[in-house]
Amino acid sequence: MTDNQDASRAKHSYFTRLSHAGRAATHSHGFVNPPVHRGSTLLVPDVATRRAPTNRFERQLTYGVGGTPTHWPLEDIVAEVEGGTRCQIVSSGLSAVTTPLLAYLKTGDHLLMPDSVYGPSRNFCGNVLAKFGVETTFYDPMITPDDLAKLFKSNTRVLFIESPGSHTFEVQDAPSLAAVAKSKGAKVLMDNTWGIHHFQPFKHGIDVSIQALTKYVAGHSDVILGGITTNSDEDWELVRGMSMALGQFASPDDCWLALRGVRTMAVRMDRQEKSALEVAAWLSRQQDVQRVLHPALPGSPGHDFWKRDFTGACSLFGIVLQQGVTQGAMDAMINSLDLFGIGASWGGYESLVLPTTGSLTRSANSGEFGGPIMRLHVGLEDPADLIADLDHGLSVLRGFVG
Ligand SMILES: Cc1ncc(COP(=O)(O)O)c(C=O)c1O
């Protein structure tokens, strides 16, 4: 934590900082928002300047790929939201996962990944890390700290956490699992995309926090971007060093859009949280719904950890339909929805739905929830309209003849 960050965090609330962080006058020549700085080549006045030593861990303009004054304010505000010291902006949420994995792991190392991790992150372990001699063990996201300790080997270097899990929404006992990793000398990396704004990773023992800025930060389903936040110089140098070695770069135009998005993130998320809870509570009362996988609702896996560690919830959750509902009936319901677009990603202003059944990979446990699962993202629409749409969808499900 720098002295400036400390002072600002002591003086102003999170919501105030969300409006003011990353707005150094030097970034913007006095305008409220920074301009888009596009550029590869930077001209220097003479050869001596060109030959002068540079430090790639600091903000020095040497070549576009090292970052520009459009990246810096976004880095500052993501670090602020996450409660860390520095952030590296990368080209996608997925590269915010893969870059630190490559930074901390080498041939012969062992990695612990939750079974409920985002599919492409899982794929990276099996198809890339394995090729370079890194072994991955997938663990049950609801594992106890004692059982997790038994999975550690002498070469386990990284514990990865994603809480709640993709599609099945298990909230992990992150602080206790992180404490086990610490005692074994391993680093803790966490995909905190769902928890943005509501989970402070560095207060819970996480070393590196990963964000798909594509979601609520950008907020308008038109940007792909990732952020990797660290809280120590040692972690920063590893993450920044790997990002530079890989040639990671995010377009300044996308950073500019994400900067616009993040300023209104708190109000969007607040409204979306309330609407999602209303929709989820309504769904939990429907006869065709066996279970709602919403971390803020009792009965959802890890709900007590959510209550302990999170200050709220985003608007992404799942539902398990009754046993006996066929995949065909679920698909017919999804096809009949008018306001929920069928599409990947989340965190935008519009509602989305995806069938989960048929696309889950699980190996540590059966992944069996006793009925077909679908994932819902609630946008900024009126929740009453969304409920009416789902009500119609459930009548289509009931009337489905396969
Ligand atoms: C939990 C989680 N992490 C990472 C990502 C990857 O983000 P991106 O789409 O920006 O690559 C996603 C995308 O859906 C996600 O859901």
The ligand as an ORCA input file, in Angstrom:
! r2SCAN-3c Opt
* xyz 0 1
  C     -15.537    -16.188    -13.691
  C     -14.980    -15.756    -15.005
  N     -13.666    -15.515    -15.100
  C     -13.096    -15.139    -16.257
  C     -13.869    -14.972    -17.389
  C     -13.191    -14.599    -18.672
  O     -13.459    -13.274    -19.039
  P     -13.305    -12.811    -20.545
  O     -14.598    -13.170    -21.221
  O     -13.066    -11.350    -20.456
  O     -12.133    -13.541    -21.121
  C     -15.238    -15.197    -17.340
  C     -16.065    -15.051    -18.543
  O     -17.232    -15.381    -18.596
  C     -15.814    -15.621    -16.122
  O     -17.129    -15.894    -16.015
*
